C-alpha cells in the first residue's frame, strides 16, 4: 500500500470517551456545592446561637448525608442505566 493510499484512507484510530464518567463529573458539582452550603450555614448558625450547637450539628450531619447520597446515586446511575 502506498503512502498516498494510506493518507487517503483517513485515520485508523478513534478517540473514545466514557460519557458516564463525564456526566458524573458534571453531576458531582451540585452535591459539592450543597455540602459546602450545609456546613457553611451550620457554622454560621452555631456562631449566632452557641447554645443550640448540639441540635444544629445533628441537622448538619443529616443534611450532609442526604446531600452525599445524591452524589452516590449519581455515581451508580450510569452503571444501572447503561444496560
N, C-alpha and C positions, 0 to 999 in steps of 0.2 A: 504494500500500500504506500503510495507516495505521500509526501508532505502536504501537497495541495488537497488530496482527497481526505486526509486526516483533519485538516483545518476546516474543510467544507462540511464535514460530518458534525461539527459542533463539539461542545464539551461532553465528556464521558462521565462526569461525576455530577451528582446532585447534592446540593446543600439541604439538609433536612433539619427540622427542629421539632421539639415536643410542644405542642400548643397547650397541653395541660400544665406544663411547668411554667410557661409564660403566663398563663391565666392565673395560676396560684400566686405567682409573684406579684401580679397586679392586685389580686384579691386580698393579699396579706397587708396591703396598705391600710385598709379600713379597720381591721382589728388592732393594728398597731396604733393608729390614731385614737381608737376607742380606749385602749388600755392607758395611753397617756392621759386622756381626759379623766378617766376613773381615778387614777392615782393623784393627778393634779388637783382635782376638786376635793378629794378626800383630805389631802394635806391642807388645803385652804379651809375646809370645814373644821378640821382639828385645831387649826390656828385661831379660828373665830370662837370656838366653844371647846376648850380643852376638857371640860367635864364630860363631854359626850364622845370621848375618844374610843371607848370600847364599842359602842354601838356603830359609830362611823366606820371603824376598821372592819367590823363584821360585814356591813353592807358593801364596803370597798372590796373585800375578798369575794363576795357573791357576784358583784359586778365584774370583777376580773375574770372569774371562772366562766361566766356566761359569755363574755367577750372573747375569751380564749377558745371557747367551744366553737365559735364561728370560724376561727382560723383553722381548727382541726377538721371541721366539716368541709371547709374549702380545700384542705389537703387531700381528703379522702374522696371527694365528689368526682374528680376527673377519673379516678380508677374505677368507680362504680359505673359511671355513665359511658365509659369507653366501649364497653361490650354490650 
